[in-house]
């Protein structure tokens, strides 16, 4: 049950894009087409999965004072490997994603999972967490790209859609349209009830990451509870 929760939380309850609002830059930049979105999602998922596994396996070896630089070096190595594979087997996708593929190195979702989860849990749990977060990231990209490509370009995965190709809303393929779709999807997720905010709590207890770090108690001098 705990394994299932670790997997599904990244897809629904703690979706990195639509709930935690992380990785906004690549989300907006690569969600103009379904192909780009799935390519970016797959690349980020691979890096998330293997970085979580390796960091969890080495968590007792990496000195605490230099853990962040170590994480970045490790993630950079994985991103380089993924980029080389994409260049070799999907050069068109590599050209389409451009600078955003190597920028996975500084994606806060990946570094955040390394620091918040992989460095504190075993290899299997970290792998499940990385896979769930990666799928959640890919799903968010896919949803945004589907809306933006269909209504902005009149196509789906590059295939023209009769009736829409001549009535497209071009602004959806631009930055303002991306922010609009992004905001609407976040509102929809909140409305759906999948992400229940903790009411009447302040500080650590109200954070969606509280279950991971365990700091759900009040600090000295803080009060938890109370109505607005």
N, CA and C atoms as a LAMMPS dump frame, in Angstrom:
ITEM: TIMESTEP
0
ITEM: NUMBER OF ATOMS
684
ITEM: BOX BOUNDS ff ff ff
-5.0000000000000000e+02 5.0000000000000000e+02
-5.0000000000000000e+02 5.0000000000000000e+02
-5.0000000000000000e+02 5.0000000000000000e+02
ITEM: ATOMS id mol type element x y z
1 1 1 N 0.828 -1.208 0
2 1 2 C 0 0 0
3 1 3 C 0.864 1.26 0
4 2 1 N 1.943 1.226 0.78
5 2 2 C 2.831 2.377 0.839
6 2 3 C 3.535 2.584 -0.495
7 3 1 N 3.896 1.47 -1.145
8 3 2 C 4.542 1.56 -2.456
9 3 3 C 3.61 2.195 -3.473
10 4 1 N 2.349 1.775 -3.455
11 4 2 C 1.358 2.352 -4.37
12 4 3 C 1.171 3.838 -4.114
13 5 1 N 1.167 4.232 -2.836
14 5 2 C 1.021 5.644 -2.477
15 5 3 C 2.215 6.459 -2.967
16 6 1 N 3.435 5.888 -2.833
17 6 2 C 4.629 6.579 -3.321
18 6 3 C 4.576 6.79 -4.824
19 7 1 N 3.951 5.83 -5.521
20 7 2 C 3.866 5.931 -6.974
21 7 3 C 2.794 6.927 -7.415
22 8 1 N 1.61 6.807 -6.839
23 8 2 C 0.474 7.616 -7.305
24 8 3 C 0.53 9.07 -6.844
25 9 1 N 1.25 9.358 -5.76
26 9 2 C 1.26 10.739 -5.268
27 9 3 C 1.874 11.695 -6.288
28 10 1 N 2.881 11.228 -7.041
29 10 2 C 3.499 12.074 -8.049
30 10 3 C 2.599 12.33 -9.24
31 11 1 N 1.62 11.443 -9.43
32 11 2 C 0.703 11.588 -10.55
33 11 3 C -0.469 12.488 -10.185
34 12 1 N -0.958 12.358 -8.952
35 12 2 C -2.158 13.093 -8.559
36 12 3 C -1.881 14.061 -7.405
37 13 1 N -1.777 13.533 -6.196
38 13 2 C -1.771 14.37 -4.989
39 13 3 C -0.606 15.345 -4.934
40 14 1 N 0.571 14.951 -5.439
41 14 2 C 1.74 15.823 -5.42
42 14 3 C 2.316 15.97 -6.826
43 15 1 N 1.446 16.09 -7.809
44 15 2 C 1.925 16.27 -9.179
45 15 3 C 2.907 17.442 -9.223
46 16 1 N 4.127 17.213 -9.719
47 16 2 C 5.156 18.259 -9.632
48 16 3 C 4.821 19.545 -10.381
49 17 1 N 4.012 19.453 -11.422
50 17 2 C 3.684 20.626 -12.229
51 17 3 C 2.379 21.273 -11.796
52 18 1 N 1.325 20.491 -11.662
53 18 2 C -0.008 21.033 -11.439
54 18 3 C -0.36 21.228 -9.97
55 19 1 N 0.414 20.624 -9.061
56 19 2 C 0.149 20.798 -7.629
57 19 3 C 1.292 21.541 -6.952
58 20 1 N 2.518 21.058 -7.139
59 20 2 C 3.674 21.704 -6.504
60 20 3 C 4.204 22.877 -7.329
61 21 1 N 3.757 22.997 -8.569
62 21 2 C 4.138 24.089 -9.487
63 21 3 C 5.656 24.188 -9.607
64 22 1 N 6.276 23.072 -9.974
65 22 2 C 7.71 23.022 -10.229
66 22 3 C 7.944 22.765 -11.708
67 23 1 N 9.122 23.097 -12.184
68 23 2 C 9.455 22.844 -13.576
69 23 3 C 8.613 23.626 -14.562
70 24 1 N 8.239 24.849 -14.192
71 24 2 C 7.352 25.649 -15.04
72 24 3 C 7.999 26.017 -16.375
73 25 1 N 9.284 26.32 -16.364
74 25 2 C 9.953 26.762 -17.599
75 25 3 C 9.898 25.693 -18.695
76 26 1 N 10.388 24.453 -18.451
77 26 2 C 10.284 23.446 -19.521
78 26 3 C 8.847 23.07 -19.843
79 27 1 N 7.962 23.189 -18.857
80 27 2 C 6.555 22.869 -19.098
81 27 3 C 5.961 23.805 -20.134
82 28 1 N 6.183 25.092 -19.979
83 28 2 C 5.645 26.079 -20.913
84 28 3 C 6.357 26.029 -22.268
85 29 1 N 7.656 25.771 -22.239
86 29 2 C 8.44 25.834 -23.475
87 29 3 C 8.245 24.623 -24.372
88 30 1 N 8.031 23.442 -23.791
89 30 2 C 7.985 22.221 -24.599
90 30 3 C 6.58 21.653 -24.766
91 31 1 N 5.579 22.36 -24.283
92 31 2 C 4.208 21.841 -24.377
93 31 3 C 3.429 22.44 -25.556
94 32 1 N 4.145 22.914 -26.574
95 32 2 C 3.469 23.44 -27.756
96 32 3 C 3.064 22.325 -28.709
97 33 1 N 3.653 21.138 -28.539
98 33 2 C 3.28 19.994 -29.359
99 33 3 C 3.349 18.727 -28.522
100 34 1 N 2.526 17.751 -28.875
101 34 2 C 2.472 16.496 -28.125
102 34 3 C 3.792 15.731 -28.225
103 35 1 N 4.404 15.731 -29.383
104 35 2 C 5.666 15.01 -29.577
105 35 3 C 6.752 15.57 -28.669
106 36 1 N 6.877 16.905 -28.645
107 36 2 C 7.872 17.539 -27.772
108 36 3 C 7.593 17.251 -26.305
109 37 1 N 6.324 17.301 -25.925
110 37 2 C 5.948 17.067 -24.53
111 37 3 C 6.296 15.657 -24.089
112 38 1 N 5.962 14.68 -24.915
113 38 2 C 6.265 13.294 -24.561
114 38 3 C 7.768 13.037 -24.553
115 39 1 N 8.492 13.669 -25.482
116 39 2 C 9.944 13.514 -25.513
117 39 3 C 10.597 14.089 -24.267
118 40 1 N 10.195 15.308 -23.891
119 40 2 C 10.734 15.917 -22.681
120 40 3 C 10.342 15.118 -21.447
121 41 1 N 9.091 14.662 -21.395
122 41 2 C 8.637 13.88 -20.251
123 41 3 C 9.403 12.588 -20.103
124 42 1 N 9.649 11.894 -21.213
125 42 2 C 10.386 10.64 -21.17
126 42 3 C 11.83 10.864 -20.718
127 43 1 N 12.458 11.905 -21.239
128 43 2 C 13.844 12.203 -20.857
129 43 3 C 13.942 12.545 -19.373
130 44 1 N 13.041 13.387 -18.896
131 44 2 C 13.052 13.773 -17.486
132 44 3 C 12.748 12.579 -16.587
133 45 1 N 11.855 11.695 -17.029
134 45 2 C 11.517 10.518 -16.231
135 45 3 C 12.718 9.596 -16.089
136 46 1 N 13.457 9.4 -17.166
137 46 2 C 14.65 8.55 -17.1
138 46 3 C 15.677 9.126 -16.124
139 47 1 N 15.885 10.44 -16.201
140 47 2 C 16.853 11.081 -15.295
141 47 3 C 16.36 10.995 -13.852
142 48 1 N 15.082 11.248 -13.64
143 48 2 C 14.505 11.154 -12.294
144 48 3 C 14.672 9.753 -11.718
145 49 1 N 14.343 8.747 -12.516
146 49 2 C 14.4 7.365 -12.043
147 49 3 C 15.817 6.975 -11.643
148 50 1 N 16.767 7.184 -12.539
149 50 2 C 18.132 6.726 -12.263
150 50 3 C 18.851 7.604 -11.243
151 51 1 N 18.557 8.897 -11.213
152 51 2 C 19.186 9.748 -10.19
153 51 3 C 18.681 9.369 -8.8
154 52 1 N 17.388 9.083 -8.677
155 52 2 C 16.854 8.645 -7.384
156 52 3 C 17.481 7.339 -6.935
157 53 1 N 17.623 6.399 -7.859
158 53 2 C 18.203 5.095 -7.515
159 53 3 C 19.648 5.251 -7.054
160 54 1 N 20.453 5.974 -7.819
161 54 2 C 21.877 6.104 -7.498
162 54 3 C 22.08 6.909 -6.219
163 55 1 N 21.346 8.004 -6.073
164 55 2 C 21.501 8.839 -4.871
165 55 3 C 21.062 8.082 -3.63
166 56 1 N 19.997 7.3 -3.745
167 56 2 C 19.555 6.498 -2.597
168 56 3 C 20.602 5.448 -2.236
169 57 1 N 21.197 4.813 -3.251
170 57 2 C 22.209 3.792 -2.991
171 57 3 C 23.466 4.382 -2.351
172 58 1 N 23.754 5.644 -2.659
173 58 2 C 24.972 6.288 -2.141
174 58 3 C 24.697 7.253 -0.99
175 59 1 N 23.475 7.251 -0.461
176 59 2 C 23.102 8.269 0.52
177 59 3 C 23.938 8.219 1.792
178 60 1 N 24.47 7.065 2.139
179 60 2 C 25.293 6.951 3.345
180 60 3 C 26.767 7.18 3.054
181 61 1 N 27.087 7.338 1.785
182 61 2 C 28.477 7.551 1.388
183 61 3 C 28.762 9.016 1.1
184 62 1 N 27.792 9.698 0.493
185 62 2 C 27.978 11.104 0.126
186 62 3 C 28.011 11.972 1.384
187 63 1 N 29.079 12.741 1.595
188 63 2 C 29.15 13.625 2.773
189 63 3 C 28.028 14.659 2.751
190 64 1 N 27.451 14.929 3.901
191 64 2 C 26.304 15.828 3.975
192 64 3 C 26.639 17.241 3.498
193 65 1 N 27.857 17.702 3.762
194 65 2 C 28.231 19.078 3.427
195 65 3 C 28.352 19.312 1.925
196 66 1 N 28.569 18.264 1.163
197 66 2 C 28.748 18.44 -0.291
198 66 3 C 27.685 17.658 -1.065
199 67 1 N 26.573 17.366 -0.429
200 67 2 C 25.579 16.517 -1.082
201 67 3 C 24.971 17.197 -2.316
202 68 1 N 24.681 18.517 -2.232
203 68 2 C 24.062 19.208 -3.358
204 68 3 C 24.983 19.221 -4.578
205 69 1 N 26.272 19.606 -4.441
206 69 2 C 27.168 19.52 -5.598
207 69 3 C 27.28 18.104 -6.161
208 70 1 N 27.283 17.108 -5.278
209 70 2 C 27.35 15.716 -5.74
210 70 3 C 26.11 15.342 -6.537
211 71 1 N 24.949 15.785 -6.043
212 71 2 C 23.698 15.5 -6.754
213 71 3 C 23.72 16.126 -8.141
214 72 1 N 24.185 17.371 -8.22
215 72 2 C 24.187 18.088 -9.503
216 72 3 C 25.128 17.421 -10.5
217 73 1 N 26.314 17.002 -10.02
218 73 2 C 27.264 16.321 -10.905
219 73 3 C 26.673 15.013 -11.425
220 74 1 N 26.047 14.264 -10.529
221 74 2 C 25.426 13.004 -10.923
222 74 3 C 24.3 13.225 -11.931
223 75 1 N 23.424 14.187 -11.647
224 75 2 C 22.312 14.486 -12.553
225 75 3 C 22.829 14.969 -13.904
226 76 1 N 23.893 15.779 -13.886
227 76 2 C 24.475 16.273 -15.135
228 76 3 C 24.999 15.121 -15.985
229 77 1 N 25.615 14.139 -15.343
230 77 2 C 26.11 12.975 -16.072
231 77 3 C 24.973 12.188 -16.714
232 78 1 N 23.878 12.014 -15.974
233 78 2 C 22.725 11.292 -16.503
234 78 3 C 22.07 12.052 -17.652
235 79 1 N 21.952 13.37 -17.504
236 79 2 C 21.354 14.188 -18.567
237 79 3 C 22.202 14.119 -19.834
238 80 1 N 23.512 14.163 -19.678
239 80 2 C 24.411 14.064 -20.834
240 80 3 C 24.217 12.74 -21.556
241 81 1 N 24.091 11.666 -20.775
242 81 2 C 23.868 10.342 -21.37
243 81 3 C 22.547 10.297 -22.137
244 82 1 N 21.482 10.829 -21.518
245 82 2 C 20.175 10.843 -22.171
246 82 3 C 20.222 11.688 -23.437
247 83 1 N 20.889 12.841 -23.371
248 83 2 C 20.975 13.709 -24.54
249 83 3 C 21.721 13.032 -25.684
250 84 1 N 22.775 12.298 -25.368
251 84 2 C 23.521 11.579 -26.409
252 84 3 C 22.654 10.504 -27.059
253 85 1 N 21.836 9.824 -26.249
254 85 2 C 20.932 8.802 -26.795
255 85 3 C 19.876 9.429 -27.699
256 86 1 N 19.332 10.573 -27.27
257 86 2 C 18.325 11.261 -28.083
258 86 3 C 18.941 11.742 -29.396
259 87 1 N 20.16 12.278 -29.328
260 87 2 C 20.836 12.727 -30.548
261 87 3 C 21.063 11.573 -31.513
262 88 1 N 21.369 10.401 -30.964
263 88 2 C 21.681 9.248 -31.806
264 88 3 C 20.437 8.624 -32.432
265 89 1 N 19.364 8.53 -31.631
266 89 2 C 18.202 7.776 -32.095
267 89 3 C 16.982 8.64 -32.442
268 90 1 N 16.978 9.898 -32.006
269 90 2 C 15.862 10.785 -32.335
270 90 3 C 16.389 12.194 -32.569
271 91 1 N 17.198 12.38 -33.623
272 91 2 C 17.816 13.698 -33.865
273 91 3 C 16.802 14.814 -34.076
274 92 1 N 15.658 14.49 -34.697
275 92 2 C 14.633 15.52 -34.924
276 92 3 C 14.08 16.018 -33.595
277 93 1 N 13.87 15.094 -32.656
278 93 2 C 13.382 15.483 -31.327
279 93 3 C 14.428 16.301 -30.599
280 94 1 N 15.683 15.936 -30.735
281 94 2 C 16.757 16.693 -30.105
282 94 3 C 16.799 18.125 -30.621
283 95 1 N 16.654 18.287 -31.934
284 95 2 C 16.647 19.629 -32.514
285 95 3 C 15.427 20.415 -32.063
286 96 1 N 14.297 19.726 -31.916
287 96 2 C 13.059 20.403 -31.521
288 96 3 C 13.106 20.875 -30.073
289 97 1 N 13.657 20.039 -29.194
290 97 2 C 13.727 20.409 -27.774
291 97 3 C 14.817 21.442 -27.516
292 98 1 N 15.868 21.417 -28.326
293 98 2 C 16.915 22.424 -28.225
294 98 3 C 17.568 22.485 -26.861
295 99 1 N 17.702 23.695 -26.328
296 99 2 C 18.412 23.926 -25.068
297 99 3 C 17.686 23.334 -23.875
298 100 1 N 16.392 23.065 -24.016
299 100 2 C 15.622 22.6 -22.867
300 100 3 C 15.956 21.165 -22.471
301 101 1 N 16.536 20.395 -23.372
302 101 2 C 16.954 19.041 -23.01
303 101 3 C 18.142 19.05 -22.052
304 102 1 N 19.244 19.744 -22.353
305 102 2 C 20.337 19.801 -21.369
306 102 3 C 19.964 20.558 -20.093
307 103 1 N 18.972 21.435 -20.171
308 103 2 C 18.561 22.183 -18.979
309 103 3 C 17.826 21.318 -17.958
310 104 1 N 17.605 20.047 -18.283
311 104 2 C 17.054 19.129 -17.283
312 104 3 C 17.971 19.07 -16.064
313 105 1 N 19.244 19.365 -16.274
314 105 2 C 20.219 19.363 -15.167
315 105 3 C 19.761 20.247 -14.017
316 106 1 N 19.183 21.391 -14.337
317 106 2 C 18.786 22.333 -13.284
318 106 3 C 17.279 22.3 -13.038
319 107 1 N 16.613 21.271 -13.517
320 107 2 C 15.186 21.128 -13.257
321 107 3 C 14.974 20.883 -11.771
322 108 1 N 14.213 21.77 -11.119
323 108 2 C 14.05 21.699 -9.663
324 108 3 C 13.282 20.452 -9.222
325 109 1 N 12.538 19.822 -10.123
326 109 2 C 11.83 18.598 -9.761
327 109 3 C 12.839 17.504 -9.433
328 110 1 N 13.849 17.353 -10.271
329 110 2 C 14.822 16.281 -10.103
330 110 3 C 15.682 16.499 -8.867
331 111 1 N 16.21 17.709 -8.711
332 111 2 C 17.024 17.995 -7.533
333 111 3 C 16.18 17.939 -6.269
334 112 1 N 14.933 18.376 -6.366
335 112 2 C 14.038 18.347 -5.21
336 112 3 C 13.763 16.936 -4.732
337 113 1 N 13.525 15.989 -5.672
338 113 2 C 13.27 14.607 -5.272
339 113 3 C 14.531 13.977 -4.686
340 114 1 N 15.688 14.347 -5.216
341 114 2 C 16.939 13.821 -4.67
342 114 3 C 17.118 14.25 -3.219
343 115 1 N 16.855 15.514 -2.948
344 115 2 C 17.053 16.056 -1.604
345 115 3 C 15.948 15.634 -0.647
346 116 1 N 14.701 15.659 -1.107
347 116 2 C 13.574 15.413 -0.211
348 116 3 C 13.26 13.934 -0.016
349 117 1 N 13.572 13.097 -0.991
350 117 2 C 13.148 11.702 -0.888
351 117 3 C 14.299 10.7 -1.026
352 118 1 N 15.009 10.732 -2.138
353 118 2 C 16.021 9.718 -2.403
354 118 3 C 17.11 9.67 -1.337
355 119 1 N 17.478 10.822 -0.806
356 119 2 C 18.543 10.861 0.203
357 119 3 C 18.083 10.362 1.572
358 120 1 N 16.792 10.05 1.708
359 120 2 C 16.246 9.634 3.003
360 120 3 C 15.567 8.269 2.954
361 121 1 N 15.509 7.634 1.779
362 121 2 C 14.772 6.381 1.641
363 121 3 C 15.587 5.339 0.886
364 122 1 N 15.101 4.076 0.929
365 122 2 C 15.831 2.994 0.275
366 122 3 C 15.696 3.064 -1.243
367 123 1 N 16.45 2.201 -1.915
368 123 2 C 16.536 2.258 -3.373
369 123 3 C 15.189 1.978 -4.031
370 124 1 N 14.478 0.95 -3.573
371 124 2 C 13.204 0.592 -4.203
372 124 3 C 12.181 1.711 -4.063
373 125 1 N 12.038 2.248 -2.855
374 125 2 C 11.081 3.339 -2.637
375 125 3 C 11.455 4.56 -3.463
376 126 1 N 12.748 4.842 -3.582
377 126 2 C 13.198 5.995 -4.358
378 126 3 C 12.938 5.803 -5.845
379 127 1 N 13.101 4.564 -6.319
380 127 2 C 12.817 4.279 -7.722
381 127 3 C 11.33 4.471 -8.017
382 128 1 N 10.486 3.985 -7.124
383 128 2 C 9.037 4.14 -7.301
384 128 3 C 8.654 5.616 -7.283
385 129 1 N 9.25 6.372 -6.351
386 129 2 C 8.969 7.805 -6.266
387 129 3 C 9.395 8.524 -7.541
388 130 1 N 10.595 8.223 -8.039
389 130 2 C 11.081 8.865 -9.257
390 130 3 C 10.217 8.543 -10.458
391 131 1 N 9.788 7.28 -10.558
392 131 2 C 8.933 6.883 -11.676
393 131 3 C 7.575 7.581 -11.607
394 132 1 N 6.998 7.638 -10.415
395 132 2 C 5.705 8.305 -10.252
396 132 3 C 5.778 9.783 -10.568
397 133 1 N 6.819 10.453 -10.069
398 133 2 C 6.986 11.872 -10.347
399 133 3 C 7.226 12.127 -11.834
400 134 1 N 7.996 11.23 -12.463
401 134 2 C 8.256 11.38 -13.887
402 134 3 C 6.998 11.222 -14.722
403 135 1 N 6.175 10.239 -14.365
404 135 2 C 4.921 10.037 -15.083
405 135 3 C 3.98 11.218 -14.854
406 136 1 N 3.962 11.733 -13.619
407 136 2 C 3.133 12.908 -13.327
408 136 3 C 3.572 14.121 -14.139
409 137 1 N 4.88 14.313 -14.256
410 137 2 C 5.417 15.411 -15.059
411 137 3 C 5.046 15.236 -16.527
412 138 1 N 5.195 14.01 -17.037
413 138 2 C 4.859 13.716 -18.434
414 138 3 C 3.37 13.917 -18.693
415 139 1 N 2.536 13.48 -17.763
416 139 2 C 1.089 13.626 -17.914
417 139 3 C 0.687 15.096 -17.986
418 140 1 N 1.284 15.914 -17.119
419 140 2 C 0.978 17.346 -17.133
420 140 3 C 1.405 17.978 -18.461
421 141 1 N 2.602 17.616 -18.941
422 141 2 C 3.063 18.122 -20.227
423 141 3 C 2.13 17.688 -21.359
424 142 1 N 1.711 16.422 -21.324
425 142 2 C 0.841 15.893 -22.371
426 142 3 C -0.508 16.622 -22.397
427 143 1 N -1.085 16.857 -21.219
428 143 2 C -2.376 17.548 -21.154
429 143 3 C -2.259 18.965 -21.716
430 144 1 N -1.209 19.674 -21.307
431 144 2 C -1.016 21.032 -21.81
432 144 3 C -0.772 21.038 -23.308
433 145 1 N 0.078 20.11 -23.772
434 145 2 C 0.407 20.063 -25.193
435 145 3 C -0.807 19.702 -26.037
436 146 1 N -1.65 18.814 -25.525
437 146 2 C -2.842 18.426 -26.273
438 146 3 C -3.75 19.623 -26.514
439 147 1 N -3.997 20.391 -25.467
440 147 2 C -4.858 21.573 -25.599
441 147 3 C -4.221 22.613 -26.511
442 148 1 N -2.945 22.879 -26.296
443 148 2 C -2.282 23.938 -27.057
444 148 3 C -2.106 23.567 -28.523
445 149 1 N -1.79 22.302 -28.803
446 149 2 C -1.583 21.917 -30.204
447 149 3 C -2.901 21.815 -30.963
448 150 1 N -3.914 21.218 -30.334
449 150 2 C -5.193 21.057 -31.03
450 150 3 C -5.827 22.403 -31.353
451 151 1 N -5.914 23.263 -30.336
452 151 2 C -6.604 24.538 -30.551
453 151 3 C -5.679 25.643 -31.063
454 152 1 N -4.376 25.489 -30.844
455 152 2 C -3.432 26.509 -31.305
456 152 3 C -2.9 26.26 -32.706
457 153 1 N -2.671 24.967 -33.04
458 153 2 C -2.136 24.63 -34.354
459 153 3 C -3.153 23.931 -35.25
460 154 1 N -4.225 23.421 -34.639
461 154 2 C -5.195 22.67 -35.427
462 154 3 C -4.697 21.294 -35.803
463 155 1 N -3.72 20.783 -35.03
464 155 2 C -3.159 19.457 -35.302
465 155 3 C -3.072 18.663 -34.002
466 156 1 N -2.857 17.349 -34.134
467 156 2 C -2.564 16.51 -32.972
468 156 3 C -1.419 15.591 -33.362
469 157 1 N -0.31 15.727 -32.661
470 157 2 C 0.905 14.978 -32.979
471 157 3 C 1.33 15.219 -34.425
472 158 1 N 1.097 16.448 -34.881
473 158 2 C 1.513 16.827 -36.222
474 158 3 C 0.521 16.516 -37.322
475 159 1 N -0.565 15.808 -36.982
476 159 2 C -1.576 15.436 -37.98
477 159 3 C -2.683 16.477 -37.987
478 160 1 N -2.969 17.11 -39.142
479 160 2 C -4.019 18.142 -39.194
480 160 3 C -5.389 17.588 -38.821
481 161 1 N -6.161 18.4 -38.104
482 161 2 C -7.518 18.026 -37.704
483 161 3 C -8.509 18.825 -38.549
484 162 1 N -9.31 18.142 -39.354
485 162 2 C -10.279 18.856 -40.202
486 162 3 C -11.217 19.728 -39.369
487 163 1 N -11.442 20.94 -39.816
488 163 2 C -12.33 21.853 -39.106
489 163 3 C -11.614 22.752 -38.122
490 164 1 N -10.421 22.334 -37.674
491 164 2 C -9.671 23.146 -36.722
492 164 3 C -8.446 23.791 -37.351
493 165 1 N -7.935 23.178 -38.399
494 165 2 C -6.711 23.696 -39.014
495 165 3 C -6.899 25.114 -39.543
496 166 1 N -8.135 25.459 -39.938
497 166 2 C -8.406 26.807 -40.459
498 166 3 C -9.023 27.727 -39.406
499 167 1 N -9.247 27.209 -38.211
500 167 2 C -9.859 28.018 -37.147
501 167 3 C -9.033 27.946 -35.859
502 168 1 N -7.735 27.898 -36.005
503 168 2 C -6.858 27.755 -34.843
504 168 3 C -6.711 29.075 -34.095
505 169 1 N -6.437 28.932 -32.799
506 169 2 C -6.222 30.097 -31.927
507 169 3 C -4.716 30.202 -31.705
508 170 1 N -4.036 30.937 -32.534
509 170 2 C -2.569 30.935 -32.574
510 170 3 C -1.92 31.356 -31.271
511 171 1 N -2.625 32.179 -30.479
512 171 2 C -2.016 32.665 -29.237
513 171 3 C -1.726 31.53 -28.262
514 172 1 N -2.418 30.39 -28.403
515 172 2 C -2.191 29.265 -27.503
516 172 3 C -0.807 28.647 -27.686
517 173 1 N -0.188 28.867 -28.831
518 173 2 C 1.159 28.348 -29.052
519 173 3 C 2.224 29.32 -28.55
520 174 1 N 1.804 30.484 -28.1
521 174 2 C 2.732 31.488 -27.575
522 174 3 C 2.736 31.462 -26.052
523 175 1 N 3.655 32.225 -25.467
524 175 2 C 3.806 32.236 -24.007
525 175 3 C 2.52 32.619 -23.27
526 176 1 N 1.798 33.678 -23.68
527 176 2 C 0.559 34.014 -22.971
528 176 3 C -0.456 32.873 -22.983
529 177 1 N -0.579 32.203 -24.132
530 177 2 C -1.501 31.079 -24.215
531 177 3 C -1.064 29.927 -23.342
532 178 1 N 0.257 29.723 -23.237
533 178 2 C 0.775 28.676 -22.366
534 178 3 C 0.43 28.933 -20.91
535 179 1 N 0.604 30.174 -20.472
536 179 2 C 0.253 30.523 -19.094
537 179 3 C -1.249 30.366 -18.848
538 180 1 N -2.054 30.691 -19.847
539 180 2 C -3.498 30.554 -19.708
540 180 3 C -3.903 29.096 -19.512
541 181 1 N -3.392 28.217 -20.364
542 181 2 C -3.707 26.789 -20.251
543 181 3 C -3.163 26.223 -18.948
544 182 1 N -1.975 26.647 -18.575
545 182 2 C -1.352 26.203 -17.332
546 182 3 C -2.228 26.554 -16.132
547 183 1 N -2.675 27.809 -16.088
548 183 2 C -3.528 28.247 -14.981
549 183 3 C -4.859 27.513 -14.946
550 184 1 N -5.444 27.269 -16.107
551 184 2 C -6.732 26.565 -16.161
552 184 3 C -6.598 25.121 -15.686
553 185 1 N -5.498 24.468 -16.048
554 185 2 C -5.289 23.087 -15.602
555 185 3 C -5.059 23.01 -14.098
556 186 1 N -4.317 23.976 -13.546
557 186 2 C -4.114 24.012 -12.097
558 186 3 C -5.444 24.213 -11.383
559 187 1 N -6.269 25.121 -11.905
560 187 2 C -7.593 25.353 -11.316
561 187 3 C -8.454 24.099 -11.397
562 188 1 N -8.371 23.383 -12.508
563 188 2 C -9.154 22.166 -12.69
564 188 3 C -8.728 21.083 -11.711
565 189 1 N -7.418 20.955 -11.506
566 189 2 C -6.908 19.956 -10.553
567 189 3 C -7.365 20.284 -9.14
568 190 1 N -7.276 21.546 -8.761
569 190 2 C -7.735 21.949 -7.431
570 190 3 C -9.236 21.721 -7.274
571 191 1 N -9.964 21.992 -8.34
572 191 2 C -11.419 21.833 -8.301
573 191 3 C -11.826 20.365 -8.222
574 192 1 N -11.037 19.502 -8.851
575 192 2 C -11.392 18.086 -8.91
576 192 3 C -11.363 17.42 -7.545
577 193 1 N -10.639 18.033 -6.591
578 193 2 C -10.586 17.468 -5.249
579 193 3 C -9.502 16.44 -5.058
580 194 1 N -8.677 16.19 -6.097
581 194 2 C -7.59 15.22 -5.938
582 194 3 C -6.534 15.757 -4.993
583 195 1 N -6.374 17.07 -4.99
584 195 2 C -5.39 17.685 -4.101
585 195 3 C -6.138 18.407 -2.994
586 196 1 N -6.226 17.768 -1.829
587 196 2 C -6.921 18.344 -0.681
588 196 3 C -5.936 19.134 0.17
589 197 1 N -6.121 20.412 0.238
590 197 2 C -5.237 21.218 1.078
591 197 3 C -5.576 21.007 2.54
592 198 1 N -4.56 21.043 3.376
593 198 2 C -4.781 20.884 4.8
594 198 3 C -5.303 22.188 5.379
595 199 1 N -6.5 22.155 5.847
596 199 2 C -7.139 23.361 6.327
597 199 3 C -6.746 23.648 7.769
598 200 1 N -6.758 24.947 8.081
599 200 2 C -6.532 25.398 9.444
600 200 3 C -5.173 24.984 9.977
601 201 1 N -4.18 24.943 9.117
602 201 2 C -2.834 24.622 9.568
603 201 3 C -1.864 25.638 8.985
604 202 1 N -0.775 25.851 9.713
605 202 2 C 0.232 26.796 9.279
606 202 3 C 1.596 26.117 9.338
607 203 1 N 2.573 26.712 8.684
608 203 2 C 3.922 26.204 8.757
609 203 3 C 4.073 24.847 8.1
610 204 1 N 4.928 23.995 8.684
611 204 2 C 5.261 22.706 8.087
612 204 3 C 4.037 21.814 7.911
613 205 1 N 3.103 21.882 8.843
614 205 2 C 1.946 20.985 8.795
615 205 3 C 1.077 21.218 7.578
616 206 1 N 1.15 22.383 6.982
617 206 2 C 0.343 22.682 5.812
618 206 3 C 1.057 22.459 4.499
619 207 1 N 2.282 21.963 4.56
620 207 2 C 3.085 21.767 3.348
621 207 3 C 2.774 20.411 2.727
622 208 1 N 2.621 20.335 1.388
623 208 2 C 2.35 19.056 0.747
624 208 3 C 3.495 18.063 0.864
625 209 1 N 4.702 18.545 1.241
626 209 2 C 5.845 17.663 1.412
627 209 3 C 6.018 17.205 2.856
628 210 1 N 5.071 17.546 3.721
629 210 2 C 5.219 17.234 5.143
630 210 3 C 5.303 15.739 5.407
631 211 1 N 4.61 14.935 4.606
632 211 2 C 4.643 13.493 4.801
633 211 3 C 6.027 12.92 4.533
634 212 1 N 6.796 13.607 3.709
635 212 2 C 8.124 13.115 3.35
636 212 3 C 9.153 13.479 4.404
637 213 1 N 9.181 14.774 4.769
638 213 2 C 10.229 15.202 5.697
639 213 3 C 9.861 14.945 7.149
640 214 1 N 8.581 14.71 7.423
641 214 2 C 8.163 14.349 8.769
642 214 3 C 8.003 15.502 9.726
643 215 1 N 8.219 16.729 9.272
644 215 2 C 8.122 17.887 10.16
645 215 3 C 6.699 18.414 10.194
646 216 1 N 5.813 17.64 10.791
647 216 2 C 4.412 18.048 10.844
648 216 3 C 4.058 18.712 12.16
649 217 1 N 4.971 18.711 13.097
650 217 2 C 4.704 19.357 14.37
651 217 3 C 4.996 20.831 14.31
652 218 1 N 4.539 21.572 15.306
653 218 2 C 4.758 23.02 15.336
654 218 3 C 6.118 23.324 15.929
655 219 1 N 6.734 24.346 15.405
656 219 2 C 7.959 24.836 16.005
657 219 3 C 7.61 25.629 17.266
658 220 1 N 8.635 25.896 18.075
659 220 2 C 8.41 26.67 19.297
660 220 3 C 7.853 28.023 18.951
661 221 1 N 6.766 28.387 19.618
662 221 2 C 6.183 29.706 19.438
663 221 3 C 5.18 29.769 18.328
664 222 1 N 4.985 28.639 17.566
665 222 2 C 4.012 28.633 16.484
666 222 3 C 2.722 27.994 16.95
667 223 1 N 1.652 28.381 16.335
668 223 2 C 0.361 27.797 16.635
669 223 3 C -0.166 27.127 15.404
670 224 1 N -0.7 25.924 15.555
671 224 2 C -1.331 25.223 14.441
672 224 3 C -2.826 25.231 14.66
673 225 1 N -3.557 25.479 13.595
674 225 2 C -5.02 25.489 13.732
675 225 3 C -5.53 26.904 13.813
676 226 1 N -6.83 27.011 13.945
677 226 2 C -7.443 28.322 14.006
678 226 3 C -8.077 28.717 12.714
679 227 1 N -9.109 29.469 12.791
680 227 2 C -9.82 29.904 11.598
681 227 3 C -9.269 31.222 11.121
682 228 1 N -9.431 31.469 9.817
683 228 2 C -8.987 32.753 9.261
684 228 3 C -9.847 33.88 9.808
